[in-house]
């Protein structure tokens, strides 16, 4: 679809301006096309937020998994208590040994795999950062082990396929789409990727790999953002904070994804696509917060605003 090509279509050949350091002019942008592609991207984003398992809007639970055994079911006395409409008093027991999590189903519990196969014996579960994540189902609930990069913590994440907000959810308001917030950015790589440890909303720390920084110009000065990328990433992931967080945007900061640079080391920052972290829409998230180095001395009046509804 066109929205998926929006940023890529802006990655045109940069025109060098007549200055000593040959900084390129901002990429040429058709305002009408930019607005159309942004509207399509917004609709795509709304759909992703209500689509299990990754849609934060439909998450209904997040429980830490300590070493040892953790029983779960609808019994409110259990460490993990699910809806009685979906689960028996005891549905099963999760056992963690190091980073390995196994499930022992309770006799007769209506637990199945994603394809509907009943689970009747002990099963090792792949987490959602692995190549083989295991999705469990019980009633209208889906479940899987959640992991975050660079941490030994594991969680059980639960979502509801029949969540009432799937049909009614709307994205928060955004700033008006503005071509002035589509900027040329230079990628300055580090000699080798560095670990980037950042706090998260649960009070813990997650660790990303940072291959370098993006440098861009706005309001007469240069600004820098540390970018992150994993081995299988197809674009940079950036966590940032700016002064609009004190008034109009999420207080914890926002995210943006950026295309990898071209052969000359340049890419495009479209701040119109700055978006909220999952914790804006749910309390059942482990959202990373921007590193202090990515606190911009700049008011980014572009992208998604705060949610009026809250989680």
N, C-alpha and C positions, 0 to 999 in steps of 0.2 A: 504494500500500500504506500501511497505517497507520503504519509506522515513519517513512516519509517526511514524515508530517504531525505527527510527535511534538512537535517544538519549536514548530511553528506552532499546535498545539492548546493549548499552554501560554501562547501570546501572547493571553491574555484581557485584559479591561479591568482595568487596575491600580487597586487600591483605595488611595486616599491615606490615610496614617496621620496621626494628629493631632500633627504636629510642625511646627516653624517653617518648615522648607524643603520641606514637602509631599513627602517621599520616599515612594514607593509601597511598600506591603507586598509581600513576595514573592508571585508568582502562585500561585493555588491549584493544588495538584497531587494527583491521585489516585495514591497509591503503587502500587497494583496495575496501573493503566494505564501508569504510568511504567515499571515493571519489564517489562511485556509489550512495550511499544514499544521499550524499550532492547534487549531480546533480539532483536527483529526487526532493529533497526538493526545489531546486532553480526553477525548472520548475513549481512546485506546487505554489510557491510564486509568480512567474510571472503571472500565471493564476488568482490568487486571486486579484492581483493589477489591473486587467482590467475587473473584474467581478462586475457588480453592485449588491447591492448598496454600498458595502464596499470597492470596488476598487478605490483607490485614483486617479488613472490615468484618470478615466472617470468623476471625479467631475468637474462641470463647474460653481458652485456658492455656496457661503456661506454668509448668511445675518443674523445679529443679530436680535432677536425678542424682542423688548421692550414691556413694559406693554401697553395695549391698542390695537388699530387697526393698521394693516400694510397691505395695499392693494398691490396686485402683478399682473403682466401681462406684455405685451410687450411695453407698454407706457414707454419711457425712463425717464419720469418725476416721475414715481412711486418709492417708496423706494426699491422694489424688481422688477427689470426689467429683463424679460426673452426674449428668442429669438422670434422674430416675426414669424419665420417659424413654431413655435410650439404653441404659445399662442396668444389669442386676446389681444386687448389693456388693458382690465381689465378682469382677469381670476377669481379673487375672493379676499376676504379679510380675513386675519388671525387676530384673536383677542386673546390677551393674558391677563389672569386674574390670578395673582400668577404664578403657574407653569402649569396651564391649558391653552391649546391652542385649539381654535376651528376655523373651516373653514366655511366661508359663500361663496358659489360659486356665481359668477356673472350669471345672466340669460343667458342661452344658452352656457355657457363656456364648452368646451369639457374635463372637468375634470372627471377622473375615479379613482376607486380604483385599486389595483394591479391586481385583477382578471377581470378587464374590466367593473365592475359595475359603471354606471354613478352616479355622485354625484350631486344631485339636491336640497339638503336641508342642513341645518347647521349640521356640523359633528365635534365631539370632536376627536382630534388627539393624539395618543399615541406616545411618543418619542422613539428614538432608544436605550435608556437604560432601557426601560420598557419591560414587558413581552408581550406587544401587540402593537408593533410599527406599525403606519399607513403609508403605502406607497401610494402616489398619483402619477397619471400619466397625462401628457398632451403632446400630440405629442410624440416625441421621448424622452422627459424628464421624469425623475422620481424625486420625492421629498419626504422628510420626515423631521420631527423635530429632530434636533440633540442636544444631551445633553452630558455633561462631568461630571465625578464624583466630588462630593464635591463642586459644584458651582451652583448658581441659574441662570446662563446665559443659554439661549437657542438660537438656530440658525435654519434657514431653509437651509438644504443642498439639492443641486440639482445636478443630474448627467445626462449624455446623453447616452442613450442606443446605439446610432449610432456614438459614438465618434470615429474619425478616428484613434486614437492611439491604439484602441483595437487590431488591427491586426498587428501593426508595433512595438509596445513597446517591448523593451528588458531591462532586468535588468542591472544595472551598473556592472562593473567589480568587481570581488572579489579577495582577496588575495588567493594564492594557498592553497588548503586544506592541513592542517598540523596536524597530530596526536598529536604533542607537545602542541597544544592548546585545547586538550581535557583533562580536569583537574578534579580531585576529589575536592569536596567542602563540607564543614561542615555547616549545618544549625544551627545557634544560635538563638533560638526563644526569643522574648521578653516575659515578664510575661503576657502581653496582647497586642493585636494589637494597634499600635499607628497611629494617622493621619500623613500623609506625604504630606505637601503642597509644590508644585513645580510650577515654572513659566511656561507659555506656550508661543508659538510664537506670539500670538495675544496681548501680554502684560498683560494678565490676570493670574489667579492662579487656578490650579486644585488640588483636594485633593484625595489622595489614602489612603488605609489602609495598613500599613506595619507590618507584623507579626514577622519580625526578619531580620537577616542578613546572608549572605553566606560568609564563610571564605575560601579562597583558597591560594595556594602557587605558586609563580612564580618568577623566577630570584632571588631565595634565601631569599625571605621574604613573609610575610603574607599580603594579601589584603582583604578588606571587601566591600561588596555591599549590600545596603539595598534593600530588595525585597518587592513587593507588591502583594496582592491577595484579591479578593472580595469573597463574600459568595458563588458564583457559579463558581469560578475559578477552572480550572483543572491543572494549573501549575503556577509557579511564573512568574511575569512580572518584568523586571529589566531595568532601564534606566541608562546608563553609559556614561562616557566621558573618553577618554584617549588621549595621546599626538599625536596619528596619526591624530587627528582632526585638527591639525595645518597645515597638509600637504596633507594627502591622503584620509581621511574619512570626513564625514559630520561634519561641524564645530560645530553644535549644539549637537553632541553626537549620540549614537546609542542605539538600544534596543536589548534585548535577552530574550527568554523564557526558563525557566528551570523546569525540572520535580520536583515534590514534593519529599522530602527526603524519604529514606527507614526507616525501624524501628530503625535503629542505628543512624539516623540523617544525613546520607550522600546522596549526589546526584552528578550529573555530570554537569560541565559547559563546553559546547562545543562552544568555541568562534568562530569557523568556521561559526556558524549560527547567529552571530551578524548581525543585519540588520538595514536598514535605516528607519526613521520615515516617515509617509505619506507626511510631508511637503517638503521632498526632491523631490517629484514627482508632487506636486500641491500647488498652493497658497491658495487653499480653504480648509485648514485644521486647526485644533486646537491641535497642537502637544505639548505634555508635554516635558519639558527639564530636563535633569538629575539633581538631587539634588547635591549640592556641596560635600556632603559626598560620592557620587559615582564617583567623579573625581579620576580616578586611576593614581597613580604614576608609570605608566607602558605604554609601547607602544604595544597595542594589534594589532599585524600585522596579523590579521585573520578577516574573515567576509567580509561584503559588503563595497565597497569603495564609494566615492562620485559619484553622477550622472553627467556625462559630459553634459547631456541635460539641467538639471535644471527643475523646475516646468513648 
